Amino acid sequence: MKIKKGDTVKVITGKDKGKEGKVIAVKDGKLFVEGINMVSKHSKANQQNPKGGIVHQEAPIDASNVMYVHKGTPTRVGFKVVEDKKGTKKVRFAKSTGDVID
């Protein structure tokens, strides 16, 4: 997966087009992004929420509908092999600038 937990992404299609947020979780090609794709859920009363009621939370959004944000601009992400002292490793890089992300 080209996008990981903690990355900042921009939505490129859908009802939240143009919004940016931080990735909370990644699961099966879907992302949970802070403040994006909010839905209302009805919840029963429990110990964490004694009154119950309507809870607003993030719903998953497909990874193909977002772009990674690098230095304030959305960019595509690629992989390349980098040589270092310990050997070779695969790293992500921003295709617009060529900078290594992690």
N, C-alpha and C positions, 0 to 999 in steps of 0.2 A: 504494500500500500504506500502510495506516495505522500499521503498526509497522515500525520501522527498526532497523538494527544498533546495539547499545548501549543500547536501551530495556530497562527492567525490566518483566517481565510475570508474570502469575499464571495458572496453568493452571486452567481452569474445568470441564473434563471429561476423562475418561480415567483411566488407571491412576495418573497423577501429580497428580490433582486436589488443589488447595490449595497446591501447591509454587510457589515464586517463583524466578526466575532471570533472568540477563542474556542478551539475544539476541546470539549469536555471529555468525550469518549469516542472510540472507534469500535464498530462491531459489524462484521460481515459486509464490508463495503459501504456501510452507512455511518454517518457522523452525527454526533450530538453537539451542536454549536450553541454557545451562550447567547440567549436572547433571540435566536433564530428558530422559525417554525414552531412557535408557541401554540399549545393546545390547552383546552380546559378539561380537566378530569374531575369526576365526582369521586370523593373519597369518604369512606366510612370513618367514624370516630375510632381512634386508637390512642395508644399512649403518647406517641409523638405529636398527634394532632387531636386533642381531646374533643373539639367541637365538630370535626369533620368538615364537609362542605365542598366548595369548588376550589381546586388547586390548579394553578397555571404552571406548566412545565414544558421543556423542550421535547419535540418529537424528532425522530431520525430524519436526516436528509441525505440523499444519495451523494456519494463522493464526486460523481461526474458533474454535479451542479454547483461546485465551488472551485475556486482557484486559490492557491497559496499566495499570501501577500509577503513580498520581500522588499524591505526598505520603502514601504508605503505604496508599492505598485503591485498589482496582481501579475503573477508569472506562472509559466508552466514549470513542472519539476521533472528532472531527469536523474538518472543514476550514472555514475562513472566509477571506475576502479582507480584507486589512489595507492601509490607505493609509499610505505613509510618504514621505519626501523624494524618493526615487528613483522613486516611482510606486506601483503596487499589487503585492502578492504574496500567494500562498496559503500559509497557515500552519495547523499542527495545533493543536487546542485540546482541553482536557479538558471533556467535556460536563457533568460533575458540578459543576465549579466555574467554568467559563468561562475559566480561565487558559490563556494561550498556552504551548504546550509548547516550540516552537522557532521 
